[in-house]
Amino acid sequence: MQGRQARPCLRSNKPPVPAFRFPPAAMNITINQQATELSDGATVADALAQLAPRPPFAVAINTVFVPKARYAEQALNDGDRLEVISPVTGG
């Protein structure tokens, strides 16, 4: 075996280095005039879970009313303005 050199061993006792992971993407929206950060793909239901408003209330995105039945499927986009409106009673 003339001319062959020994190869270094590639095995190591060190634990493997974890792969780099990007942080979850986020979007910025406004909820009742307050800047809020939500994860990309968030829905009206996700925003309401974070806000935890007391019923009864109505929701509008960019001044367009959103029916309660669509909260879970209505996606939000970066820059949206979400308004959660509660009725005012009294005299």
C-alpha positions in Angstrom: 0.0 0.0 0.0 2.5 2.4 -1.1 1.4 6.1 -1.5 -1.9 5.9 0.5 -2.3 8.2 3.4 -4.5 7.5 6.3 -7.8 9.5 6.3 -8.8 11.3 9.4 -11.7 9.8 11.3 -14.9 11.8 10.8 -16.7 10.5 13.8 -16.8 12.6 16.9 -18.0 12.2 20.4 -19.5 15.7 20.4 -23.3 16.0 20.1 -24.5 17.2 16.7 -25.0 20.9 16.2 -28.8 21.5 15.7 -29.8 22.9 12.3 -30.5 26.6 12.2 -34.2 27.4 12.3 -35.7 30.6 11.2 -38.0 32.2 13.8 -41.7 32.0 12.9 -42.7 34.6 10.4 -44.7 37.4 11.9 -47.0 40.1 10.6 -48.0 43.5 12.1 -51.6 44.5 12.3 -53.6 47.1 14.3 -56.2 45.9 16.8 -58.4 48.7 18.0 -55.6 51.3 17.2 -52.9 49.2 19.0 -50.0 47.8 17.1 -50.0 44.0 17.5 -47.7 41.3 16.1 -49.3 37.9 15.1 -47.8 34.9 13.4 -48.1 34.7 9.7 -51.3 33.0 8.6 -53.2 34.2 11.7 -57.0 34.4 11.5 -59.5 36.6 13.2 -60.1 33.8 15.7 -56.3 33.9 16.6 -56.4 37.7 17.1 -59.5 37.4 19.3 -57.9 34.7 21.4 -55.0 37.1 22.1 -57.3 40.0 22.8 -59.9 38.0 24.8 -62.8 40.5 24.4 -66.0 40.0 26.4 -69.1 39.3 24.3 -71.1 40.7 22.7 -68.9 42.3 20.1 -68.6 42.7 16.3 -65.5 42.5 14.2 -64.4 44.5 11.2 -61.2 44.2 9.1 -60.3 47.4 7.3 -63.9 48.7 7.9 -65.5 45.6 6.5 -67.8 43.6 8.9 -66.7 39.9 9.4 -69.6 37.5 10.4 -68.9 35.4 13.5 -69.2 32.2 11.4 -66.0 33.3 9.4 -63.7 34.2 12.4 -61.8 30.9 12.1 -61.3 31.0 8.4 -60.8 34.7 7.8 -57.1 35.2 7.4 -55.4 38.4 8.4 -52.7 40.2 6.3 -49.8 42.3 7.3 -51.0 45.9 7.8 -54.7 45.0 8.4 -56.7 47.1 10.8 -58.9 45.0 13.0 -61.7 46.7 15.0 -63.5 44.9 17.8 -66.6 46.9 18.6 -68.7 46.4 21.7 -72.2 47.9 22.1 -72.5 50.8 24.6 -75.7 50.8 26.7 -77.0 53.2 29.2 -78.9 56.4 29.4 
